[in-house]
Amino acid sequence: MHLTSDQSAPVLNRLKRARGQFDAVIRMVEEGRDCREVVTQLSACSKAVDRAGFALISTALRTCAVEDEEHREENIAALEKLFLTLS
């Protein structure tokens, strides 16, 4: 599956946001911040990356299920497997 720029923009935005959060977590650890604050921000990073993965799978499901009728079932099975790797 190849994403168009319109399809990839939301995913890239999520990943860039996660990168910023991850950089903030690194700074927090370097500064010796409270572990509860660090873990809270680390959790936010994890969720942002997961959301990016789910957005990719969602886009792929729409694309593969609608546009590629010949390989629909195998595409859906592969995407379902990918989805389960995120859970």
C-alpha contacts under 8 A as a table, 3 or more apart, distances in Angstrom:
res1	aa1	res2	aa2	distance
1	M	60	A	6.56
1	M	63	T	7.87
1	M	64	C	7.48
3	L	6	D	7.80
3	L	7	Q	5.55
3	L	8	S	5.71
4	T	7	Q	5.10
4	T	8	S	6.11
5	S	8	S	5.07
5	S	9	A	5.93
6	D	9	A	5.51
6	D	10	P	7.79
7	Q	10	P	6.75
7	Q	11	V	7.58
7	Q	59	T	7.13
8	S	11	V	5.24
8	S	12	L	6.03
9	A	12	L	5.13
9	A	13	N	6.11
10	P	13	N	5.06
10	P	14	R	6.29
10	P	55	A	7.96
11	V	14	R	5.16
11	V	15	L	6.24
11	V	52	A	5.19
11	V	53	G	7.92
11	V	55	A	6.43
11	V	56	L	6.82
12	L	15	L	5.03
12	L	16	K	6.02
12	L	52	A	7.82
13	N	16	K	5.15
13	N	17	R	6.13
14	R	17	R	5.09
14	R	18	A	6.18
14	R	48	A	6.21
14	R	49	V	7.17
14	R	51	R	7.41
14	R	52	A	5.76
15	L	18	A	4.94
15	L	19	R	6.12
15	L	48	A	7.03
15	L	49	V	6.28
15	L	52	A	6.42
16	K	19	R	4.94
16	K	20	G	6.31
17	R	20	G	5.15
17	R	21	Q	6.29
17	R	48	A	7.42
18	A	21	Q	4.97
18	A	22	F	5.99
18	A	44	A	7.91
18	A	45	C	5.17
18	A	46	S	7.82
18	A	48	A	5.48
18	A	49	V	6.27
19	R	22	F	4.99
19	R	23	D	6.15
19	R	45	C	7.74
20	G	23	D	5.12
20	G	24	A	6.28
21	Q	24	A	5.00
21	Q	25	V	6.30
21	Q	41	Q	6.95
21	Q	42	L	7.72
21	Q	44	A	7.45
21	Q	45	C	5.78
22	F	25	V	5.02
22	F	26	I	6.36
22	F	41	Q	7.92
22	F	42	L	7.01
22	F	45	C	6.01
23	D	26	I	5.13
23	D	27	R	6.35
24	A	27	R	5.09
24	A	28	M	6.14
24	A	41	Q	7.97
25	V	28	M	4.96
25	V	29	V	6.26
25	V	38	V	6.01
25	V	41	Q	6.27
25	V	42	L	6.37
26	I	29	V	5.23
26	I	30	E	6.18
27	R	30	E	4.99
27	R	31	E	6.03
28	M	31	E	5.06
28	M	32	G	6.20
28	M	33	R	5.27
28	M	38	V	6.40
29	V	32	G	5.04
29	V	33	R	5.95
29	V	38	V	6.94
30	E	33	R	7.77
33	R	37	E	7.03
33	R	38	V	6.88
34	D	37	E	5.48
34	D	38	V	6.48
35	C	38	V	4.94
35	C	39	V	6.00
36	R	39	V	5.19
36	R	40	T	6.09
37	E	40	T	5.12
37	E	41	Q	6.34
38	V	41	Q	5.24
38	V	42	L	6.04
39	V	42	L	4.85
39	V	43	S	6.02
40	T	43	S	5.17
40	T	44	A	6.47
41	Q	44	A	4.97
41	Q	45	C	6.36
42	L	45	C	5.02
42	L	46	S	6.29
43	S	46	S	5.06
43	S	47	K	6.23
44	A	47	K	5.14
44	A	48	A	6.16
45	C	48	A	5.13
45	C	49	V	6.31
46	S	49	V	5.28
46	S	50	D	6.18
47	K	50	D	4.96
47	K	51	R	6.05
48	A	51	R	5.10
48	A	52	A	6.33
49	V	52	A	5.08
49	V	53	G	6.38
50	D	53	G	5.05
50	D	54	F	6.19
50	D	86	L	6.61
51	R	54	F	5.00
51	R	55	A	6.03
52	A	55	A	5.04
52	A	56	L	6.26
53	G	56	L	5.10
53	G	57	I	6.28
53	G	86	L	7.29
54	F	57	I	5.06
54	F	58	S	5.96
54	F	83	F	7.09
54	F	86	L	7.74
55	A	58	S	5.02
55	A	59	T	6.13
56	L	59	T	5.21
56	L	60	A	6.10
57	I	60	A	4.92
57	I	61	L	6.01
57	I	79	L	6.51
57	I	82	L	7.54
57	I	83	F	6.70
58	S	61	L	5.13
58	S	62	R	6.39
59	T	62	R	5.25
59	T	63	T	6.12
60	A	63	T	4.98
60	A	64	C	5.69
60	A	65	A	7.96
60	A	79	L	7.51
61	L	64	C	5.31
61	L	65	A	5.56
61	L	66	V	7.98
61	L	76	I	6.70
61	L	79	L	6.99
62	R	65	A	5.47
62	R	66	V	5.88
63	T	66	V	5.48
63	T	67	E	5.56
63	T	68	D	7.40
64	C	67	E	5.51
64	C	68	D	5.16
64	C	69	E	7.59
64	C	71	H	7.90
64	C	72	R	6.20
64	C	75	N	6.30
64	C	76	I	7.31
65	A	68	D	6.17
65	A	69	E	6.61
65	A	72	R	5.29
65	A	73	E	7.96
65	A	75	N	7.46
65	A	76	I	6.89
66	V	69	E	6.59
66	V	72	R	7.90
68	D	71	H	5.78
68	D	72	R	5.78
69	E	72	R	4.89
71	H	74	E	5.64
71	H	75	N	5.99
72	R	75	N	5.18
72	R	76	I	6.07
73	E	76	I	5.17
73	E	77	A	6.16
74	E	77	A	5.04
74	E	78	A	6.14
75	N	78	A	5.14
75	N	79	L	6.11
76	I	79	L	5.03
76	I	80	E	5.96
77	A	80	E	5.07
77	A	81	K	6.31
78	A	81	K	5.14
78	A	82	L	6.38
79	L	82	L	4.91
79	L	83	F	6.04
80	E	83	F	4.95
80	E	84	L	6.27
81	K	84	L	5.18
81	K	85	T	6.52
82	L	85	T	5.16
82	L	86	L	6.93
83	F	86	L	5.48
83	F	87	S	6.95
84	L	87	S	5.20
